[in-house]
Amino acid sequence: MAATRFVKINEHVHYIGVNDRYTHLFEGMWPLPDGISYNSYLFDGGSKTCLLDCVRIDSVSEFFVKLDDALDGRKLDYVVVNHMEPDHTSSLKSVLERYPECKVITNKKAVTMMENFYSIGEDRAILVADGETIDIGERKLTFYTTPMVHWPESMVCFEEETGILFSQDAFGGFGTLDGAIFDDQVDWEKYREETIRYYTNIVGKYSVQVIRALKKLGGLDIKMICPDHGPVWRDNIGRIVTLYSDLSEQKTEDGVLIVYGSMYGNTEQVAEAIARSLTEEGVRNIRIRDVSKTHISYLISETWNYKGIILGCPTYNVDLFPPMANLVEVLKKQKMKNHILGTFTNYTWGGGAEKAFAAFAEESKWDVLPTTVDVMGAPKQEDLDKCAQLAKEMAEALKASK
C-alpha cells in the first residue's frame, strides 16, 4: 500500500495537521518545551469536500502537501472556521486563494474578525447559527456555539452519523504529536500535565462558560473527539471529558504549593521551614517554587491544581517583591476558587508586603489561615514557631476540607 501524508481517521475523515517544534512561546507568553500541534481535518461528504479548521501560516507549505494528497485531485468546496484565533486561521487566506470556489462556513461573530484579520468578506461565507445543520454532500454537520471557550465566536461541529465532535480548542493541550495521532497510541501521562497547563493558561478563566458548553454538548452521542491541538480521542473519550469537567469545576488536589520570592535567602529559609513543618503535620504532597525562576505559566497551572497555596516574599519598595506582585495580579484575573491561602513576608527596615497580601486575601475570597508570618531579616526562633503554627493550620484546614 502506498504511503500517504495524511492519516485516515475513518472512511470520510482524514487528519492533515502539522507539528510546531519551533515556536518558543504560544501566544507570545506560554512556554512550549514540547511544541504544539495544529490539527486540521478533511471531511469527505461524497460529492463535496470540507476542510475543518486550518493551521498556522508558518506551516502552510507542509499543510498544502497533506491537503492535496488527501483531496487526490478533487476541489475543496468548504472550509469550516470554528475559531478565529490565528494559530488556526492565519493560513485561511492562502487556502481561499488556492481554492477560489471554496466557501467559508462560520458564524456572524467570526465574519467580523475574518474581515479585520484577513480582509475576507461575508460574500465568501455561509453563516450558521447555533444548532443549525449544513449538508456537506451526502453527509451533515451540525454546529453549536460555545461562546468564550475561549473567544466569543467559538463554536464546534458534530457529525451525528459517526458521532465525531470537531471541538476546536476544547479538549486540546500543548505538545506535538510525535508519530501517534490517537489517544490509544500515546502515553497519556506525558500529555496530561501539558493538557492541564493548556487549560489553565488559555481557557481557565472562562470555566463558567466551559461548564455551560459541556452541558450543551452533554446530550450528544459522542464517539470521537477531534480537537485542534493534541491527540484525537477515539478509545477513551471519557478521560478527556472528565478532565475538562474537573478543571472547569476547579476541583483541587489535596496538597500544598509554596511559592516564594527571595533576594538574599532569608525568605527562602521561611519557605523551607514551613514545608518542613507541613511534613511533620502529615502533609505529603508539597511543592516549592521560586517565583523568580518558575515561569508564570507553570505557576498558574500548579496553583489551579493544589488545594493549599502559601505565598511569601520580601517587601520591595513598600510593596510585594515585583515577581510576586506579577503573580498575584495574574491570580486575581484567573478567577480561581476552592483554595486555602497562607502568606509570609520579610522586611529589613519597613514593611508593606504583608498589607498587599492581606488585600489579595480579601479579594480572592479563598479560605485564609489566621496566622501570617512577618520576619525582620533572618528568621528567629519565634518566627520559626509561627511557621510551625501556619503549617499546622494549613494541615488542619486540608483535613477539614475533605
C-alpha positions as CSV (number, residue, x, y, z in Angstrom):
1,M,0.0,0.0,0.0
2,A,1.3,3.4,-1.0
3,A,2.2,5.7,1.9
4,T,0.1,8.8,2.4
5,R,1.0,12.2,4.0
6,F,-2.4,12.2,5.8
7,V,-3.8,9.9,8.5
8,K,-7.2,8.2,7.8
9,I,-9.5,8.6,10.8
10,N,-12.3,6.8,9.1
11,E,-13.6,6.4,5.5
12,H,-14.5,10.1,5.2
13,V,-12.4,12.0,7.7
14,H,-8.6,12.5,7.2
15,Y,-6.1,14.1,9.7
16,I,-3.9,16.7,7.9
17,G,-2.5,18.5,10.9
18,V,1.1,19.7,11.4
19,N,3.5,20.0,14.3
20,D,5.2,23.2,15.5
21,R,8.5,22.5,17.2
22,Y,9.9,26.0,16.5
23,T,7.7,28.4,18.4
24,H,9.1,29.1,21.9
25,L,6.1,30.9,23.4
26,F,2.5,30.2,22.5
27,E,0.6,33.5,22.2
28,G,3.9,35.1,22.9
29,M,3.6,34.1,26.6
30,W,3.3,30.4,27.3
31,P,6.4,28.1,27.0
32,L,6.3,25.2,24.5
33,P,9.1,22.9,25.6
34,D,7.4,20.0,23.8
35,G,6.0,22.1,21.0
36,I,2.3,22.0,19.9
37,S,0.2,20.5,17.1
38,Y,-2.2,22.4,14.9
39,N,-4.8,19.9,13.9
40,S,-6.8,20.1,10.7
41,Y,-9.2,17.6,9.1
42,L,-10.5,17.0,5.6
43,F,-14.1,15.9,5.7
44,D,-15.3,13.9,2.6
45,G,-19.0,14.2,2.1
46,G,-19.1,12.2,-1.1
47,S,-19.9,14.8,-3.7
48,K,-18.5,17.7,-1.6
49,T,-15.3,18.2,0.4
50,C,-14.8,20.3,3.5
51,L,-11.8,21.4,5.5
52,L,-12.3,21.7,9.2
53,D,-10.1,24.4,10.6
54,C,-6.7,25.5,9.1
55,V,-3.2,25.7,10.6
56,R,-0.7,28.5,11.4
57,I,0.7,30.2,8.3
58,D,4.3,29.1,9.2
59,S,3.4,25.5,8.2
60,V,1.2,26.3,5.2
61,S,3.6,24.6,2.7
62,E,3.6,21.3,4.6
63,F,-0.2,21.7,5.1
64,F,-0.9,22.1,1.4
65,V,1.1,19.0,0.6
66,K,-1.1,17.0,3.0
67,L,-4.3,18.6,1.9
68,D,-3.6,18.0,-1.8
69,D,-2.7,14.4,-1.0
70,A,-6.0,13.9,0.8
71,L,-8.0,15.6,-1.9
72,D,-6.5,13.4,-4.5
73,G,-7.2,15.7,-7.4
74,R,-10.7,16.9,-6.2
75,K,-11.5,20.5,-5.5
76,L,-12.1,21.9,-2.0
77,D,-15.8,23.1,-1.6
78,Y,-15.9,24.3,2.0
79,V,-13.7,25.3,4.9
80,V,-15.2,25.4,8.4
81,V,-13.8,28.1,10.7
82,N,-14.9,27.1,14.2
83,H,-12.5,29.5,15.9
84,M,-10.8,32.6,14.5
85,E,-7.5,32.6,16.6
86,P,-4.6,33.0,14.1
87,D,-3.0,29.7,15.1
88,H,-5.9,28.1,13.2
89,T,-6.8,30.8,10.6
90,S,-3.6,32.6,9.5
91,S,-3.4,30.2,6.5
92,L,-7.1,30.8,5.7
93,K,-6.4,33.5,3.1
94,S,-3.9,31.2,1.4
95,V,-6.5,28.4,1.3
96,L,-9.1,30.6,-0.3
97,E,-6.6,31.9,-2.9
98,R,-5.6,28.3,-3.7
99,Y,-9.2,27.1,-4.0
100,P,-11.1,30.2,-5.3
101,E,-14.5,28.4,-5.4
102,C,-14.3,27.4,-1.7
103,K,-16.8,28.9,0.7
104,V,-16.2,29.6,4.5
105,I,-18.7,28.1,6.9
106,T,-18.7,30.1,10.1
107,N,-20.8,32.4,12.3
108,K,-21.6,36.1,12.3
109,K,-19.2,37.0,15.0
110,A,-16.4,35.2,13.2
111,V,-17.1,37.1,10.0
112,T,-16.3,40.4,11.6
113,M,-12.9,39.0,12.8
114,M,-12.3,37.5,9.4
115,E,-12.7,40.8,7.7
116,N,-10.5,42.6,10.3
117,F,-7.7,40.0,10.2
118,Y,-7.6,39.0,6.6
119,S,-9.9,41.3,4.6
120,I,-12.1,38.3,3.7
121,G,-15.7,39.5,3.4
122,E,-19.0,37.9,4.1
123,D,-19.5,37.2,0.4
124,R,-17.2,34.2,0.9
125,A,-19.1,32.9,3.9
126,I,-22.0,30.7,4.7
127,L,-23.3,31.7,8.0
128,V,-24.6,29.2,10.5
129,A,-26.5,29.7,13.8
130,D,-26.5,27.6,17.0
131,G,-28.0,24.2,16.3
132,E,-28.1,24.6,12.5
133,T,-27.2,21.6,10.3
134,I,-25.4,22.0,6.9
135,D,-25.3,19.4,4.2
136,I,-21.7,18.5,3.1
137,G,-22.5,16.4,0.0
138,E,-24.3,13.4,1.3
139,R,-23.2,14.0,4.9
140,K,-24.3,16.5,7.5
141,L,-22.5,18.7,10.1
142,T,-24.4,20.4,13.0
143,F,-23.0,23.5,14.6
144,Y,-23.1,24.5,18.2
145,T,-21.9,27.9,19.5
146,T,-19.6,27.7,22.6
147,P,-19.1,31.5,23.3
148,M,-16.0,32.4,25.3
149,V,-14.5,28.9,25.1
150,H,-12.3,30.7,24.7
151,W,-13.2,33.5,22.2
152,P,-16.7,35.0,21.7
153,E,-17.1,33.4,18.2
154,S,-16.1,29.9,19.2
155,M,-18.2,27.0,18.0
156,V,-17.9,23.3,17.5
157,C,-19.5,20.9,14.9
158,F,-20.8,17.4,15.1
159,E,-21.5,14.6,12.7
160,E,-24.3,12.6,14.2
161,E,-23.9,9.6,11.8
162,T,-20.4,8.7,13.1
163,G,-20.5,10.6,16.4
164,I,-17.5,12.8,15.7
165,L,-17.2,16.1,17.5
166,F,-14.8,18.6,15.9
167,S,-14.2,20.6,19.1
168,Q,-11.7,23.3,18.0
169,D,-9.6,24.4,21.1
170,A,-11.8,22.5,23.6
171,F,-10.3,19.2,24.8
172,G,-6.9,20.2,23.4
173,G,-3.5,20.5,25.0
174,F,0.1,21.6,24.5
175,G,2.6,19.1,22.9
176,T,3.4,17.9,19.4
177,L,2.0,14.6,18.1
178,D,5.2,12.5,17.7
179,G,4.0,9.9,15.2
180,A,0.9,8.9,17.1
181,I,-2.4,10.7,16.3
182,F,-4.9,8.8,18.5
183,D,-5.3,8.7,22.3
184,D,-4.7,5.0,22.4
185,Q,-1.4,5.4,20.7
186,V,0.1,8.0,23.1
187,D,1.4,7.9,26.7
188,W,-1.4,9.9,28.3
189,E,0.7,10.8,31.4
190,K,3.1,12.6,29.0
191,Y,0.2,14.7,27.7
192,R,-1.8,15.1,30.9
193,E,0.2,17.8,32.6
194,E,0.5,19.7,29.3
195,T,-3.2,19.4,28.8
196,I,-3.8,20.8,32.3
197,R,-1.4,23.7,31.7
198,Y,-3.1,24.4,28.3
199,Y,-6.5,24.6,30.0
200,T,-5.4,26.7,33.0
201,N,-3.3,29.1,30.9
202,I,-5.7,29.5,27.9
203,V,-9.2,28.6,28.9
204,G,-9.3,28.5,32.7
205,K,-10.6,32.0,33.4
206,Y,-13.7,31.1,31.3
207,S,-14.5,28.0,33.3
208,V,-18.1,29.1,33.8
209,Q,-18.5,29.2,30.0
210,V,-16.8,25.8,29.7
211,I,-19.4,24.3,32.2
212,R,-22.2,25.7,30.0
213,A,-20.6,24.3,26.9
214,L,-20.2,20.8,28.4
215,K,-23.9,20.8,29.4
216,K,-24.9,21.9,25.9
217,L,-22.9,19.1,24.3
218,G,-23.8,16.5,27.0
219,G,-26.8,15.2,25.1
220,L,-24.8,14.3,22.0
221,D,-23.8,10.7,21.4
222,I,-20.1,11.5,21.0
223,K,-17.9,8.6,19.9
224,M,-14.8,10.5,18.9
225,I,-13.4,14.0,19.6
226,C,-11.2,15.7,17.0
227,P,-9.6,18.8,18.7
228,D,-7.4,21.5,17.1
229,H,-4.5,20.6,19.5
230,G,-3.3,17.3,20.9
231,P,-4.4,13.7,20.2
232,V,-7.7,12.6,18.5
233,W,-9.8,10.9,21.2
234,R,-11.4,7.6,19.9
235,D,-10.7,5.0,22.6
236,N,-11.3,6.7,26.0
237,I,-13.1,10.0,25.4
238,G,-14.4,9.9,28.9
239,R,-10.9,10.5,30.2
240,I,-10.5,13.9,28.4
241,V,-14.1,14.9,29.1
242,T,-13.8,14.1,32.8
243,L,-10.5,16.0,33.0
244,Y,-12.1,19.1,31.4
245,S,-15.1,18.8,33.6
246,D,-12.9,18.6,36.8
247,L,-10.8,21.5,35.6
248,S,-13.8,23.7,34.8
249,E,-15.3,22.9,38.3
250,Q,-11.9,23.7,39.7
251,K,-11.5,20.5,41.7
252,T,-8.3,20.7,43.6
253,E,-5.7,18.2,44.7
254,D,-5.0,17.6,48.4
255,G,-1.6,19.2,48.8
256,V,0.3,22.4,49.3
257,L,2.1,24.7,46.8
258,I,4.5,27.1,48.3
259,V,5.6,29.9,46.0
260,Y,8.2,32.3,47.4
261,G,10.5,35.1,46.2
262,S,13.8,35.8,48.0
263,M,16.5,38.3,47.2
264,Y,19.2,37.0,49.6
265,G,17.9,33.8,51.1
266,N,16.1,34.8,54.2
267,T,12.6,34.5,52.8
268,E,13.6,31.1,51.3
269,Q,14.5,29.9,54.8
270,V,11.0,30.7,55.9
271,A,9.6,28.7,52.9
272,E,11.8,25.8,53.8
273,A,10.7,26.0,57.5
274,I,7.0,26.0,56.6
275,A,7.5,23.0,54.2
276,R,9.3,21.0,56.9
277,S,6.5,21.8,59.4
278,L,3.9,20.7,56.9
279,T,5.7,17.4,56.6
280,E,5.7,16.9,60.4
281,E,1.9,17.6,60.3
282,G,1.4,14.8,57.9
283,V,1.1,16.6,54.6
284,R,2.8,14.5,51.9
285,N,2.1,16.4,48.7
286,I,4.2,19.6,48.9
287,R,5.8,21.5,46.1
288,I,8.1,24.6,46.5
289,R,8.5,27.1,43.6
290,D,10.8,30.1,43.3
291,V,8.7,32.8,41.7
292,S,11.8,34.4,40.2
293,K,12.8,31.2,38.4
294,T,9.5,29.4,37.5
295,H,7.6,30.7,34.5
296,I,4.1,32.1,35.3
297,S,2.6,29.5,33.0
298,Y,3.6,26.7,35.4
299,L,2.6,28.7,38.5
300,I,-0.9,29.2,37.1
301,S,-1.3,25.5,36.4
302,E,0.0,24.4,39.8
303,T,-2.0,27.0,41.7
304,W,-5.1,25.8,39.9
305,N,-4.2,22.2,40.9
306,Y,-3.4,22.5,44.7
307,K,-5.9,23.0,47.4
308,G,-3.4,24.7,49.7
309,I,-1.5,27.8,48.5
310,I,1.2,29.5,50.5
311,L,2.7,32.7,49.1
312,G,5.7,34.5,50.5
313,C,8.2,37.3,49.6
314,P,10.1,40.2,50.9
315,T,8.9,43.8,50.9
316,Y,10.2,45.7,48.0
317,N,9.6,49.5,47.7
318,V,6.8,49.2,50.4
319,D,5.1,46.6,48.3
320,L,5.3,43.0,47.1
321,F,8.6,41.7,45.6
322,P,7.9,42.5,41.8
323,P,7.8,38.9,40.5
324,M,5.3,38.0,43.3
325,A,3.3,41.1,42.6
326,N,3.0,40.0,39.0
327,L,1.9,36.5,40.1
328,V,-0.7,38.0,42.4
329,E,-2.1,40.2,39.7
330,V,-2.4,37.2,37.3
331,L,-4.1,35.1,40.0
332,K,-6.7,37.9,40.5
333,K,-7.6,37.7,36.8
334,Q,-7.7,33.9,36.7
335,K,-10.8,33.8,39.0
336,M,-9.6,30.7,40.8
337,K,-11.6,29.2,43.7
338,N,-11.5,26.2,46.1
339,H,-8.2,27.2,47.7
340,I,-6.8,27.7,51.2
341,L,-4.3,30.6,51.4
342,G,-1.4,31.3,53.8
343,T,1.2,34.1,53.5
344,F,4.6,35.0,54.8
345,T,6.7,38.1,54.3
346,N,10.1,39.6,55.1
347,Y,11.4,43.1,55.6
348,T,14.5,45.0,56.7
349,W,13.5,48.5,57.8
350,G,9.9,48.9,56.7
351,G,7.0,46.6,55.7
352,G,4.4,46.8,53.1
353,A,4.3,43.3,51.5
354,E,2.1,42.0,54.3
355,K,-0.6,44.6,53.6
356,A,-0.6,43.7,49.9
357,F,-1.0,40.1,50.7
358,A,-3.9,40.9,53.1
359,A,-5.6,42.9,50.3
360,F,-5.2,39.9,47.9
361,A,-6.5,37.5,50.5
362,E,-9.7,39.6,50.9
363,E,-10.2,40.0,47.2
364,S,-9.5,36.3,46.4
365,K,-12.3,35.1,48.6
366,W,-10.2,32.0,49.3
367,D,-10.2,30.5,52.8
368,V,-7.4,32.3,54.6
369,L,-5.4,31.0,57.5
370,P,-5.4,33.2,60.6
371,T,-1.6,33.1,61.2
372,T,0.7,35.2,59.0
373,V,4.5,35.2,59.3
374,D,6.3,38.6,59.0
375,V,10.0,38.3,59.5
376,M,12.5,41.1,60.1
377,G,15.8,39.9,58.5
378,A,16.9,36.4,59.2
379,P,14.2,34.2,60.8
380,K,14.5,33.9,64.6
381,Q,13.1,31.1,66.8
382,E,9.8,33.0,67.3
383,D,9.5,33.2,63.5
384,L,10.1,29.5,63.1
385,D,7.4,28.9,65.7
386,K,5.0,31.0,63.7
387,C,6.0,28.9,60.6
388,A,5.0,25.8,62.5
389,Q,1.7,27.3,63.5
390,L,0.9,28.3,59.9
391,A,1.7,24.8,58.8
392,K,-0.5,23.3,61.5
393,E,-3.4,25.5,60.5
394,M,-2.9,24.5,56.8
395,A,-2.8,20.8,57.6
396,E,-6.0,21.1,59.7
397,A,-7.7,23.1,57.0
398,L,-6.8,20.5,54.4
399,K,-8.3,17.7,56.6
400,A,-11.4,19.7,57.2
401,S,-12.0,20.3,53.5
402,K,-12.1,16.6,52.6
